[in-house]
Amino acid sequence: MRVHVVHAHPVETSFNRSLFHAVIDGLKSAGHEVDPLSLYDEEFPAALSREERLNYHEVPGNITSAVKPYVDRLRAAEALVFVHPVWNYGYPAILKGYFDRIFLPGVSFNLVGGKDKQSGKLVPNLGNIRKAAFVTTYGGNRWRSVLMGDPPRRLASRWGWVTFGSRPKYLALYDMNNNGEAELKGFLDRVRAEMTRF
C-alpha cells in the first residue's frame, strides 16, 4: 500500500520528529511504500492566498501550480498518516494550512445538486484513501484535554469519518513533557508496532 506520511513540527531534534521516523520505519518494515512529507522541511506556505480563496470553488481551476504537487501526492496515496503535536488544543498552523490549501473542492470532496458552486451536498472524493491515522503528542494531560473537549481527537475522528468513510486510528501521548524516557520509548515502540499492522 502507498502511504503518504505528513509531518508538522519545526524542530528536527524533537520527539515528534522521532515519531515521524518511527511511523516510516514501521510502515516500511511491513512492506508499504512510503511517501514522506515534512511540511516544515519543505517550507510549505500555510496561508491561503486571496486568489486561492476567490477561486476555491472553481474546479479544476482551484488547483494552482503551487498546490498541484501536493494534490498529486494525495491522489496517489492509498493511506494517510498525520504526525503532529497538539498546540493550544489544535493543529499546528502549518498543518491547518495544508488542509485548507490541499483538501479542496474537486480533490477531497465535491459539491453536487446545488444551484451554484457553493451550495449543494458535500460528497467525499478521496476514494483512493483506504486508511488514515493520526500520531500526536499533547503538552496537557488527558484530564485537562477531556475537560477542553479534546478538539483534535474529536475533529480527527469526525472529519476522518466524513472524508475517508472510516474512523482513523488515533495514537496520542498526553502530558508528554512529564513523561520519562521509559514512557517516551514505550510510545515510540507502540507507534512503530501499530504501523507494522497498518
Sequence and secondary structure as in RCSB ss.txt:
>XXXX:A:sequence
MRVHVVHAHPVETSFNRSLFHAVIDGLKSAGHEVDPLSLYDEEFPAALSREERLNYHEVPGNITSAVKPYVDRLR
AAEALVFVHPVWNYGYPAILKGYFDRIFLPGVSFNLVGGKDKQSGKLVPNLGNIRKAAFVTTYGGNRWRSVLMGD
PPRRLASRWGWVTFGSRPKYLALYDMNNNGEAELKGFLDRVRAEMTRF
>XXXX:A:secstr
 EEEEEE  S TTSHHHHHHHHHHHHHHHTT EEEEEETTTTT   S  HHHHHTTTSTTTT  TTTHHHHHHHH
H SEEEEEEEEBTTB  HHHHHHHHHHS BTTTEEEEESSSTT EEEEE  TT  EEEEEEEESS HHHHHHTT 
HHHHHHHHHHHHHHSS  EEEEE SGGG  HHHHHHHHHHHHHHHHT 
